[in-house]
Amino acid sequence: MMFIKGIFLMQLFLAILVAGVTCDFNFSRWSTPDTAAWLKPVGRLQIDENSAACLIGWSNSGLAAAARADSWQNYWSRRLPEDMMKSNLRVLASRGTVRYTAETGGDNEEKPVLSQQEDRGDSAYYSKKLEGHSVVFYCTHSAETYIPDSGKARLDGKWGLVGEVAGSMADNLDRYGLQAEYIDRLHDSPDYNLSYTRSRETVKSVVESHKNLLALLDIHRDSIPGQEDGETIDINGRPSARILIIVGTDERKPHPNWRENRSFAEDLCKVGEEMYPGLFKGIKTKAGTYNQEYFPQALLLELGSDRNTLAEAEYAAELFTDVLVKVLGEKTEE
C-alpha cells in the first residue's frame, strides 16, 4: 500500500512541477494551448538514473537503498525509478539518458604489478625492441657554447660545448642497445651563413647510409636577448636546462611532410611531460625546413640557452634520451 501511495504522490509532484514551470497563469485571456510549445520546456529536462533514484527515494524509502551493480537490487534502486518516470512522462523517454556504470572490484582487487623500470618510464625497458636501429646527432652550429663555462656564446672556428652535449646524448643511447652516433663535423666554419648548406650534405649522407634510422637530431642551444641567467627546472633534486623543439614548415620551400616531424615532436613533449614535467618548453614552428625534409623524424633541439651551464645542458640531454627511447620504443610496438 505504501508503495502505491508513493507512486501516486510522485506523479502528483511531477504534474505540479511541470505545470509550474510551463504554464503562465498571468495572461489576460485563456486560449487553446499549443501542445508542442507546452511540451518543449519539458523536452529539455535531462533525468538520469541517479536523479530518478533520489526523487523516487524521497517518496518511498523502499527504493532508496544504495545500488549494487551485480544484483537485482541495482534494478530496484536505479533502473526501476528511471523506468517509472519515463513511463509517466513519455517526453523524457525520447531525450536520452545518462547511464550509470557501477564500479566493480574493491580494495582487494588485484592490479598489474609494474617493474621499477616500467613504473618510472625508464628507457631500459625498451632497449630490446630498439636493438639494431640507429639515432644520429649532429650540430649545424658547431661553435655554439655556454657562457658560464666558455666565457662567450660562440667559439668561432672551433668546437663549442654544444658538441659535448650532443656527444653525451649518443653515449647515453649506446647503453640501451641503440646504435647512436654523433657526427663531429664543423658546419658553421669558415662561413657561418652557409651552416645549413654544409649540414645538408651531412643529413643526406646519413639518410642514405643508415637503413634502420629512427631519429635524426640537430643539437643547438638557444640565445634569448636580455636573459641574464639560464632557465632551469628542478628534476629529481637537480637543475636541468629546458628543451625547445624547432620544427620547420613549408612556408619558404616545399616540405610536404613537415607535419610528420611535428607529430614526432608532439610525441616527445607528451611523454616528456609524463616522465619529467617541465623539461620541455614546447614546440616552435618556423619558416624554413632546417634540413628536416629529408627524414620524417628529424628535429632541431635547443638544449637550454647560452646562459645555462654545461652541467645543466648535459642533465637535460640525459633526461631527453630517456624520453626519446620510450617514444621510439612505443613506435616499434605499433
C-alpha positions in Angstrom: 0.0 0.0 0.0 2.8 2.4 0.9 4.4 1.6 -2.5 1.3 2.6 -4.4 0.8 5.7 -2.3 4.4 6.7 -3.0 3.9 6.3 -6.8 0.7 8.4 -6.6 2.5 11.2 -4.7 5.4 11.1 -7.1 3.1 11.5 -10.1 1.2 14.3 -8.4 4.5 16.1 -7.5 5.7 15.8 -11.1 2.4 17.1 -12.5 2.6 20.1 -10.2 6.2 20.7 -11.1 5.6 20.6 -14.9 2.6 22.9 -14.5 4.6 25.3 -12.5 7.5 25.6 -15.0 5.4 25.6 -18.2 2.1 27.4 -17.6 1.6 31.1 -17.5 -1.2 32.0 -15.1 -0.9 35.7 -15.6 -2.1 36.2 -19.2 -5.4 38.0 -19.6 -7.4 35.5 -21.5 -7.2 31.8 -22.0 -6.6 30.3 -25.4 -6.3 26.8 -26.8 -2.8 25.6 -25.8 -0.2 24.6 -28.3 0.7 21.1 -27.2 4.1 21.2 -28.9 5.0 24.5 -27.4 3.7 23.3 -24.0 5.9 20.2 -24.1 9.0 22.0 -25.4 10.4 23.1 -22.0 9.8 19.6 -20.6 11.8 18.2 -23.5 14.9 20.0 -22.2 14.8 18.1 -18.9 17.5 15.5 -18.5 16.7 12.9 -15.9 19.5 10.4 -15.3 19.4 7.3 -13.1 20.9 9.0 -10.1 18.4 11.8 -10.2 15.5 9.5 -10.7 16.6 7.3 -7.8 16.8 10.3 -5.5 13.3 11.6 -6.4 11.7 8.2 -6.0 13.6 7.6 -2.9 12.2 10.7 -1.3 8.7 9.4 -1.6 9.3 5.7 -1.0 12.0 4.6 1.4 11.9 1.0 0.0 13.5 2.3 -3.2 16.2 4.5 -1.5 18.7 1.7 -0.9 22.2 2.0 -2.4 22.7 0.3 -5.8 24.6 -2.9 -6.3 25.5 -3.4 -10.0 25.8 -7.2 -9.7 22.4 -8.0 -8.1 18.7 -7.5 -8.5 18.9 -4.5 -6.1 20.5 -2.5 -8.9 17.3 -2.6 -10.9 15.0 -1.8 -7.9 17.1 1.1 -6.7 18.2 2.7 -10.0 16.6 1.3 -13.2 13.0 1.0 -11.9 12.8 4.7 -10.8 14.0 5.8 -14.1 11.6 3.5 -16.0 8.7 4.7 -13.8 9.5 8.4 -14.6 9.9 7.8 -18.3 6.6 5.8 -18.5 4.7 8.7 -16.8 6.5 11.5 -18.7 6.9 10.0 -22.2 8.7 13.1 -23.5 11.7 12.1 -21.3 12.0 8.7 -22.9 12.9 10.3 -26.3 15.6 12.6 -24.8 18.2 10.0 -24.0 19.6 9.1 -20.6 22.9 9.1 -18.8 23.8 5.5 -18.0 25.1 4.7 -14.6 28.1 2.4 -14.6 28.8 0.8 -11.3 32.4 0.3 -10.3 33.4 -3.3 -9.8 36.1 -4.6 -7.6 37.4 -3.1 -4.4 40.5 -2.5 -2.3 41.4 -6.1 -2.7 41.2 -6.1 -6.5 44.5 -7.4 -8.0 46.3 -4.8 -10.0 49.1 -5.4 -12.5 52.5 -5.0 -11.0 54.9 -2.8 -12.9 58.6 -3.2 -12.6 60.6 -0.3 -11.3 61.8 0.5 -14.8 58.3 0.5 -16.2 56.9 2.5 -13.4 59.2 5.4 -13.9 59.3 5.1 -17.7 63.0 4.0 -17.7 64.4 3.8 -21.2 66.0 0.5 -20.5 62.5 -1.1 -20.7 62.6 -0.6 -24.5 66.2 -1.4 -25.2 65.5 -4.9 -26.6 63.0 -3.5 -29.0 65.5 -1.0 -30.4 68.5 -3.2 -31.0 69.8 -2.8 -34.5 68.3 0.6 -35.0 70.1 3.9 -35.0 69.8 7.5 -33.9 72.2 10.2 -35.3 73.1 13.5 -33.7 74.9 16.5 -35.4 75.4 20.2 -34.8 74.7 22.7 -37.6 76.0 25.5 -35.4 79.0 23.7 -34.1 80.6 26.7 -32.4 77.6 27.3 -30.1 78.6 27.0 -26.4 77.6 28.1 -22.9 78.8 31.4 -21.5 79.2 30.3 -17.8 81.7 27.6 -18.9 83.3 29.2 -22.1 83.1 32.9 -21.3 81.3 33.6 -24.6 78.4 32.4 -26.6 80.3 31.1 -29.6 83.8 29.9 -30.3 84.1 30.8 -34.0 86.1 28.3 -36.0 86.2 25.9 -33.0 84.0 23.3 -31.3 81.7 24.8 -28.8 80.3 22.9 -25.8 77.1 22.1 -27.7 79.1 19.3 -29.3 79.8 17.8 -26.0 76.1 17.8 -25.2 75.3 16.0 -28.5 78.1 13.5 -27.8 76.7 12.8 -24.3 73.3 12.0 -25.8 74.9 9.5 -28.2 76.8 7.9 -25.2 73.5 7.7 -23.2 71.7 5.9 -26.0 74.6 3.4 -26.6 73.8 2.0 -23.1 70.3 1.0 -24.3 71.2 -1.0 -27.3 70.7 1.7 -29.9 73.4 2.3 -32.5 73.8 6.0 -31.6 76.2 8.2 -33.5 77.4 11.7 -33.1 78.9 13.3 -36.3 81.6 15.7 -35.1 81.8 17.8 -38.3 82.2 21.6 -38.2 79.3 23.0 -40.3 79.5 26.7 -39.4 83.1 27.3 -40.4 84.6 29.1 -42.3 81.3 30.7 -43.3 78.5 30.8 -40.6 75.9 31.8 -43.3 76.5 28.5 -45.1 75.9 26.4 -42.0 72.7 24.7 -43.2 74.1 24.2 -46.7 77.1 22.3 -45.2 74.9 20.3 -42.8 72.6 19.4 -45.6 75.3 17.2 -47.1 75.7 15.5 -43.7 72.0 14.9 -43.5 71.7 13.4 -47.0 74.7 11.1 -46.3 73.2 9.9 -43.0 69.8 9.1 -44.5 71.4 7.2 -47.4 73.8 5.2 -45.2 71.6 4.3 -42.2 68.8 1.9 -43.3 67.4 1.5 -39.8 67.5 5.1 -38.8 64.8 6.1 -36.2 65.7 9.8 -35.5 68.0 12.5 -36.8 68.6 15.3 -34.4 70.3 18.6 -34.9 71.6 19.9 -31.4 71.7 23.6 -30.6 71.5 25.9 -27.6 69.1 28.9 -27.6 70.0 32.5 -27.2 67.5 34.8 -25.6 68.2 38.6 -25.7 68.2 40.2 -22.3 68.4 37.0 -20.4 70.9 37.1 -17.6 70.5 33.6 -16.1 69.8 30.3 -17.9 66.3 28.9 -17.3 66.2 25.7 -15.3 63.8 23.3 -13.8 64.4 21.1 -10.8 64.0 17.4 -11.7 64.8 14.8 -9.0 66.7 17.4 -7.0 69.0 18.6 -9.8 68.7 21.7 -12.0 68.1 20.9 -15.7 68.1 23.1 -18.7 64.9 23.2 -20.6 64.4 21.9 -24.1 62.7 23.7 -27.0 61.9 21.8 -30.2 62.0 23.6 -33.5 60.0 22.2 -36.5 60.5 23.7 -39.9 57.5 24.3 -42.2 56.8 24.7 -45.9 56.5 28.5 -45.8 59.7 29.1 -47.8 60.2 26.0 -49.8 58.5 22.7 -50.4 58.3 20.5 -47.4 55.2 18.3 -47.8 55.8 16.0 -44.9 56.7 18.6 -42.2 53.6 17.6 -40.2 55.2 14.2 -39.6 58.2 15.9 -37.9 55.8 17.9 -35.8 53.9 14.8 -34.8 57.2 13.3 -33.6 57.9 16.4 -31.6 54.4 16.3 -30.1 55.0 12.7 -29.0 58.3 13.7 -27.3 56.6 16.5 -25.5 53.7 14.4 -24.4 55.9 11.6 -23.0 58.4 14.1 -21.6 55.6 15.8 -19.6 54.6 12.5 -18.2 58.1 11.4 -17.2 59.8 14.8 -16.4 57.2 17.6 -16.1 58.6 20.9 -17.3 61.6 19.5 -19.1 60.2 20.6 -22.5 59.4 24.3 -23.1 57.3 23.3 -26.1 57.4 23.2 -29.9 58.0 26.2 -32.2 57.3 26.0 -35.9 59.4 28.3 -38.1 59.6 29.1 -41.7 62.5 27.2 -43.3 63.0 23.5 -43.5 66.2 23.2 -41.4 67.1 20.1 -43.5 64.2 18.2 -41.9 62.6 17.5 -45.3 65.0 14.5 -45.8 63.7 12.4 -42.9 60.2 12.2 -41.2 61.7 12.1 -37.7 64.2 14.9 -38.0 64.1 17.7 -35.4 66.2 20.6 -34.2 66.6 20.7 -30.4 67.6 23.7 -28.3 69.1 22.4 -25.1 69.0 25.4 -22.8 70.3 28.8 -23.8 73.8 30.3 -23.9 73.3 31.4 -20.2 72.9 27.8 -19.0 75.8 25.8 -17.7 77.2 22.7 -19.5 76.2 20.6 -16.5 72.5 21.8 -16.8 72.5 21.1 -20.5 74.0 17.6 -20.2 71.5 16.7 -17.5 68.7 17.8 -19.9 70.4 15.7 -22.5 70.4 12.7 -20.2 66.7 13.1 -19.4 65.9 13.6 -23.0 67.4 10.3 -24.0 65.1 8.5 -21.5 62.1 10.2 -23.2 63.4 9.5 -26.7 63.9 5.8 -26.2 60.5 5.4 -24.7 58.9 7.2 -27.6 60.8 5.2 -30.2 60.2 2.0 -28.3 56.4 2.6 -28.3 56.5 3.3 -32.0 58.2 0.0 -32.7 55.3 -1.7 -30.9 52.7 -0.2 -33.3 
